[in-house]
Each structure stands twice: as C-alpha cells, then as structure tokens.
Amino acid sequence: REEWCKDLQGLSLKNVSLKAVDSDEKILFEDLGEMLFTHYGVSGPLILSASAYWDPSKKMQLLLDLKPGLTDEQLDARILREFESAKNKQFMNVNQHLFPSKLIPVMVKRSGIAPEKRVHEITREERKHFVYLMKNLKLTVTGCRGFSEAVVTRGGVSLREINPSTMESKRVGGLYFAGEVVDLDALTGGYNLQIAWSTGHLAGESAAD
C-alpha cells in the first residue's frame, strides 16, 4: 500500500530480516534473506516465503529490519559515530554508509527529520525514532499476484491418502501422485524442486514395478 515502494523499484536488499505479523501483532513468519522492490510492490525469496502465510480475509503487515545484525543499542551507537564524524552536514547527506542510495530519500522522509537539518541539531528522540524505523520498516500487504504468477502452490492430495513408500493412492490402486498435486510444500531454496524430483522418481519407479 505504501506509495514509496514504487520509488524503490529495482532495489534488491540482501541480509535483511522480515517478519509477517497479523492485526494482533502475532508473528506468522520470520526469516533472514533477500527481497526485491518492484513496480507492483515487493518480491524475492523472503516475500515468496511470507506469502504462504497471507490470508486475504485478514490484515497483514511486513516488518523489515534493515540491520538485523545489530541490536537497537548497537545500531544507535553506530549512528552516533556517523553523526559525530559529520556534525555540520545536513541530515540528508550523512546516510550513504547506512543505506543504498535509492533508499536514502525514502528513509530520510519517513524519519520525520528535516532533510536540511544539521546533524548536531538532531535530538536524541529523533535519533531513537530513526533507529526504530531502520529496525521496523512497515509494509502493508494489500494482495498477491495471483495463481498465474505463483512459484509454488499449497494444497493437493492429502499425504494421508498416499503410501509414502510408493506414492500410490491408498484409495485407487495403480494411481500414483508426484510433485505439486501432493499437499506438500516448503520454503524457497530448492526444496520444492527436490520434492518434485524425489516424488516423481519414486512414483515412476513404483508404477513400473
């Protein structure tokens, strides 16, 4: 929903942490990895994995931690060092070591700190809020791209109805299942391909016997 996402089109972020939370702030998904800003919103491995937990009937937010390797206190100390070395510079000109260039104007605007403000004039409260923003950049989920663009599907023939030793149906003899027709899926990273290859091989070998 956030309009600033469009300004980041083409930007890829690596080694960031992502949480998917519901309206009660219950964590539905959390992981570390890569993501990409696109013309329609966000994508990439982290987003694809988080999308499995999206329920269209409920509200969902994504919380992006841009510096997952640092605690709030450690990040605050780092920003203090950055500010100390550039006391007389304007705020908009001291973030090149913190963010990719494309992300800087977005973070400056969302911080609420005037871009022209001198670094030595930034208050402790403003700096703390800036730290919070870097650790909790919010994205509101409004929808997904739909089945035609899905990378992995969820659902299918229940595992309870399949013999795991042969992939044969327990209900219909001589009928074998493999791949995404089976109610089995995993996070991105090659796992779903391995499921398809392994179940396909087993089903084929079993059917040929």
Secondary structure, DSSP 8 states (H G I E B T S, - for coil): --GGGGGGTT-EEEEEEEEEEETT--EEEEEEEEEEE-SSSEESHHHHHHHTT--TTS-EEEEEES-TTS-HHHHHHHHHHHHHTTTTSBGGGS-TTTS-TTTHHHHHHHHTS-TT-BGGG--HHHHHHHHHHHH-EEEE------GGG-SS----B-GGGEETTTTEESSSTT-B--GGGBS----SSSHHHHHHHHHHHHHHHHHH-
